[in-house]
């Protein structure tokens, strides 16, 4: 009997225990005997003991199949078949590019931080890490979570671009909700790296109390608001399996004694089955084009495309920066989200005019540490790494910023460059470019460091220096963009405009 189980596992691959019972029973074994054989079998037959499935199902596999591509494909199929909490997060992570910031993982997990009878966020993550379905990673120099490449191949450059576009879209959706009166004017919250809005124990991208009549609960002494809870995605088609994370957390969040809530899911496009699921579950399914028109939707898509292929865009069409600011600048708060990544594109264009190969967002690794090189220029006679800091007018780069750059990032980049057989022996120059200004203390520190450093050079430029380089490059549009959106722009904050609705 055990031999027949081994043969079955080698033929069909890893599987749920119930399916193995069905197959063994079809071969003439009683179902009870089949269940006993599976539960009592030893090596090389294994079971995932930490991860449980509905109806006491177990995921069964051979030792030789562990952590292979068929193993993870079968595991995801088992999650789908049992409606497990593990499946939706893997599907949505895969659809989004295979990697996300650690904080954003909590929004996508579809699990509460803590709720009786439900798997918690912490347990879900621990379980998926234990089986190897997800693993720690880095994205934009920050802690991230990555799906195993045996399920979905990660695309960090695409994900970085989508995060910028989502930052713009999040602010736009929040402003739209506020101006429609769907959420209280100053009480809503929007996802950022330090805070996740929460409703009924579940993290969302946007959460706000709502006093719409259909959501209000009347008490003798006061009115209790309902809530609006929304998630935002960009850059891919939302299919039913990826949408399942949102369905799951909204179903649980709406249950019991929780306040009434309107759910909103925004994505570029939705598959037909996803649209049907959203309507059946009773939440709003919307696209940027439906909410804000074709021009905004096209501009967001172009932003993702440009930032994904930023080095190519910088050398081929520098005016793409101006065009994106013009098309998205009318969105409240968009400029603040665009300044940083688009300044990298400006710097890449300006240094590309001096020749050499240009790389954007290259990651350096050394001695267990890593650092992101915003712009890397490689020429026959030198190699330059640029730290790019695009800020609004009036920003001052202080001593803490430059000391951190010199003490933490420069050594990693330097060691990584030196380790290269091709470019390790060339002179290395590390640049810090900002559209703001340097404090006197920061300048004093940089000059002292520059004087005592012999093995490599450091250079720095403030906003007026960068503007001078742009003027020297004969790129009139870049000069206009720097003046309008970095050096003279009247709004330097990233917050949504406060005040009464128009």
N, C-alpha and C positions, 0 to 999 in steps of 0.2 A: 504493500500500500504506500509506504514512504517513497519507494522508487517511482510509483506512478505520480506522486506529488512533485518529486524532483523533475520528472519528465514534463509534467504539465507546466511548471514554472519556467523551464527552459524553452518550452514551445511558445507560451503566451506572454512570458515576461512577468515583471512585478504586477501584483493584482490585489484587489480587495478579497478578503477571506470569503465573502458570500459568493463571489463569482467562482472561486476555486471549488467551493462546496457544490455549486451547480454543475460544474464540469465533471467533478468526481462522481456525483450522483448520476449523471448521464452515462457514466461508464459502468454503472451497476453497483456502486457503493451506496450504502444507506447514508442519508444526510447526517444523521447523528454520528455515525462512524467517521464520516469525512470531516466533520467539525472537530472531533476528538483527535484525529490524526494531525490536523493542521495546528491545533493548540499545543500538542505534545511534541511536535517535531523539533529536532535540534539542528545543529550545524550540518550542512550549509544553509538550511532554511532559517530566515530571520524575520522578525516582525518589528514594526515601529511601535515601541511601547510607550514612549512619551506622548505621542500625538494620538489622540482618540478621535474616532469618527462616530457618527450616529449609529444607533442600534448595535453597539459593541463591535462594530466592524474593525478589522485590523488590516493594515497594509503589509502584505507578505511578499518577500523577495529572497533571492539567493545572495550569498555573500559576494559572489563574483559580479552581481548586478548593481551593487551598492554605488550610489553617486555617479552613475552613468547617465547619458542622455535618455535612454529608454526608462531608467528609474524615475527621473524627474517628470518625464512626459506622463508616465503611468500615475505618478503621485498627483499631478495636477488633474488628471482625468478622474482619479478617485475623489479628490476634493469636490469636483463638479458633480459627480454622481451622488454624493452624500450631502450636498448643499452645505459643505463645511465652510467655516469662516476663513480657512487658509486660502481657498481658491480665489475669491474676488480680488484680494490685494495683489496676488501674483499676476492676475490678468491685467489689472489697471496699471501696475508698474511696467509690465511688458509693453502695453499700448503707449505709455508715456515715454518710452525710450530706455527702459530697463534700470534706471537709477533715479534716486530722488534724495533731497536733503533729509537728514534724520528727523528733523522737526516736521517736514511735510509728510513723512511716512505715517505719522499719527492721523493725519487727515484722511489718507487713502486706505487705512487699515480696516475701516468699517467696524471697529470695536470700541467699546467705551473705556475710559481710563479705569473705572472700577464700577461694576454693577453686578448685583447678585444674580447668579444663574447664567452669566455671560462670560466668555473668555475675555480677559483684559488685554489692553494694548501691550503691556509688558510681557505677558505670557505668550501672546501671539508671536511677537518678535523673537522671543527666546526659542519657541518651538521651531520656527522657520529657520533660525540660525543653526539650531542643533541638527537639523536634517540636511543643512547645506543649501536649502532653496534660496536663501538670501544671505548676504555677507556684508561686513562693514566695508566702506569705501570712502573716497574723498570726492567732493564736487565743489568747485570754486574755493578750494582750500578749506572747506568745512566738512564735518562728519556727514556721511551719507549712507544710504542703504542701497545695495545693488542686487538684482536678481541674478542667480547663477547663469552663466553664459550657456549652459546646457539647456536652458529654457528659452531665454531671450537674450540676444546679443546687445549689450549696452551701447548707447551712443551719447557720451557725455557732452560733446559739442552741441548736439541738437537739443539736449535737455537744458543746457545753460541758456541757449537762445530762447527756448520756450519760457523759462523762468522770467526773463526780462519782459517778454510780451505779456505773460500772465500778470506781472506786476502792474502793467499799464491797464490791462483789462479789469483787474480786480477793483482798482480805484474807480474806473468808469462804471462798473456794475453797481458799486456801493453808492455812487453819486446818483445813478438812475433810480435806485430803490428809495433813496432819501427824497429826491425831488418828486417822486410819485406819491410820497406819503406812506409808503409801505413799511418803513422803519422810522423810529424816533430820530429826530434831526441830529442829535449829538450823542446818542447812546449806543450806536452800533459799533462793531469791531471788525477789523479786516486782518487777515493773516499776514504776519511778518515773521522774521527769523527769531524774534524774541517772544512772540505771543501768538497763541492759537485761540481764536474765538471758540466758545463752547456752548453747546445746547444739550441739556439732558445728559451730560457726561460724555458727549461725543464732540471731538474737534471738527470744525468746519472752516471753510475759507472766509465766509462772511456770516455773522450772526447779529441780529438786531431785534429788540422788542418792537412789537407792532400793535397799534391801537385800532386796526381795522375792525369794524363791528363784528365780522364773522369770527374773529380770533379772540375778542375780549371776553374775559370771565367777570361777571358782575358779582361783587360782594357788597354786603350792606354798607360798609364804610369806604369802599374804594373799588376801582376797576383794575383788574389784573390783566396785563397785556399778554397776547400770544407772541409768537416769534417767527421770524423769517430766517431760514438757514440755507445757505447757498454754497456750492462748490463750483470752481471755474477751471476749465481745461482749454488748452489751445494746441493746435498743430497735429491733430490726428482725428480719425473718425471714431466716435464712441460706439462700441458694439455692446451687445447685451451682457456678455460675460464681464466686461470691464465695468459696466454700469452697476453690476450686482453689489459692489461695495457700498454705493450710495443708497441703493434700495434697502440694503440690510440695516445700515445705521439709522436711516429715516424711519423704517418700520419699528425698530426698537425704541428710538427716541420719542416716537409719537404714542407709544403704548403706556399703559398704567395711568398714573396720576399726573403725568407731565402736561405742560401747557399745550394748547393747540399750536400747530406750526405749519407754515407754508414752506415746502422744499423747492429749491430752484437749482437745476443743473445746467451749466453753460458749457458748450463744447463747439468746436468748429463745425462738425457735422455729426449726424447720428445715423446709424444703420436702421433699416425699417423695423427690425425686431426690437432695437433699443427704444425707438419712438413708441412702439406699442406697449412695451414694458413701462415706460414712464407714464403714459396716459392711464394704464391700468392701475398703477400705484398712486396716482393722483398728485403728482408733483409737476412743476413747470419745467418743460424741456425747451431750451432756447439756444440760439446761435448768436454770435456777435452781429451777423448781418441782420437777423430779425430784430435785435434790440437797437442797433446803432447805425444800420445802413451798410450798403456794399462798400463804400469808400473806406470806412473804418475797418471793416473785416479784411479787405484787400491789403490795407496798410499793415495790419497786424501780421498777416501771412508773409508779407514782404520783409517785415522786421525779423521774423524767425529765419527766413531764408538768408537774409543778409548777415545776421549774426552767426549762423551756422557755418557760412563760408566767408567769414569776415576778412581773411587775408586776401582772398580773391577780389572781394568787393573793394577793399582799400586800394588795390593797385589798378583795378579796371575802371571804377567809376566813383571817384571821391564825392561827387554830388549826391550820392545816395544818402549821405548823412543829412544834408539839407532837406532833401525830399521827405525823409522820414519825420524830421522835426516839424516840417510844414503840415504833413498829413495827420500827425498824431498830436501836435502841439496844442490843438484846441481842446483836447481832453484834459479835464482838471487833474493836476498832479502828474501828468504823463512826462513832462520835462524832467522832473526829478528822477524818475525811473530810467530815463533814457540817457542822461548825462554821462554816467559812468561807462557803460558798454560802448556808447557811440564815440566817446573820447578815445577809447582804444583804437577804434577804426580811424579816427582823425590822425592819431600818432602814427599808426601803421602806414597811412598814406604819406605823411610828411617825411618819414624816414626812408620810405621806399623810393622817393625821388632821388635819393643819394646812392641808389644801387644796392645790390645784394638780394639775398633770399629773405622773405618775410614770413614769420610764423607768429600766430596769435593764440594765446591760451596754452602754450606748451608747459607741461609740468616737469619740474626738475626733482630728482630723487637723490638723496645722499645720506648714508648712515642712519637709515630708518626714518629720516625726516623728508618732507616734501615742501615745495614752494612753487606757486604758479608764476610763470613769466608772462606778463601781460602781452608784450610785444618783443620778439626776438629777431634781430637782424644779423645775418651771417654774410660777411664779405671776405674776400681773399686775404685782406690784411688786418681784419679785426672782427670781433664779435661783440654786439651790444645788446644788453637786456634792459628793457624799459618798464618801469613801474608807472602806471598811468592812473591819475586820480582826477577825474572830471567832477568839479563841484560848481555850485551856483556862486554868484558874486559875493564877495566878502568873506569867503571861507579862508581860514588861516591854518596852515599845516604847522603843528606844534612840535616841540622837541620829542614827545613820546612817539609820534608817528615815524619820524626819521630814525630815531634810535632803534625802534623795532625793526625797521627795514634793514638797517645796517647790521644789526646783531643777529637777526633771525633769518631773513630772506636771502640777503647777499651771500652769506657763507654757504648756504645750500646750493644756490645757483652757481657759485664759483666752483665748488667741489664737483658738481655735476658736469660743468663745462670742461674742467681740467681732465676729468675721467674719459672724455671723448678722444678717440684716436685721431679723428679728423680735424677737430677744431680746438683741442685741448691746449696746444702750444701757441695759439694765436693770442694777441693782446685782448684782454677782456675789459669792457667798460660797462658800468652799471649806472643807469640814468633814473632819476626821479622827476617826472613831469607832472605838474598840476596846473589847473586853471585858476587856483586860488593864489595865495601868497604864503611865504615862509615867515614864521616868527623870527625875530632877531636871534633868539636863543638857538633855534633850529639851524639857522645859517652859520652861526659861530661853531656849532658842533660839526656840521658838514665840512666846513673849511679846515678845522683841526684834523678831522679824520682823513680828508683828502691829502693833507700835507704829510701825514705820517705813513700813509699806505703806499707801498712801492710795487707790490706784485700785480695790482690791478688799479683801475681808476674809477672814481665815482664823479658824476656830474649831476646837476639839477637845473631845472627851469621852472619859473613861476608863470602865471598867466600872461604877463606882458612879454616874457621871453618866447613862449609858445606862439603868441600872436606874431612876433617878429619873424619866427621861422616860417609861419604860414604866409606872411607877406612876401618873404623871399622865395617861396615856392611858386609864386604867381598864380595861386589858386584863390581867386576872388571869392568863390562861394564858401570855401572853408573859413576865410577871414570873416565873412558875414555871419556864418554859423557860430564861430567862437564869440564874436561880439554880441550877437543877439541872445544866444542860449546859455552862455557861460560867464561872460565878463560884464554884461550890462543888463541881464535879464532881471526884471523887477521882482520876480517871485523866486526865492531861493529855498523854500521848504518843500517837503514831500507830502505834507498833510493835505487832506481834502479841504477845500475852501470852506470855512465856517461862516455862518450867517443865515439869515432867513431865506427861504426858497423864493425864487423869482416868480 
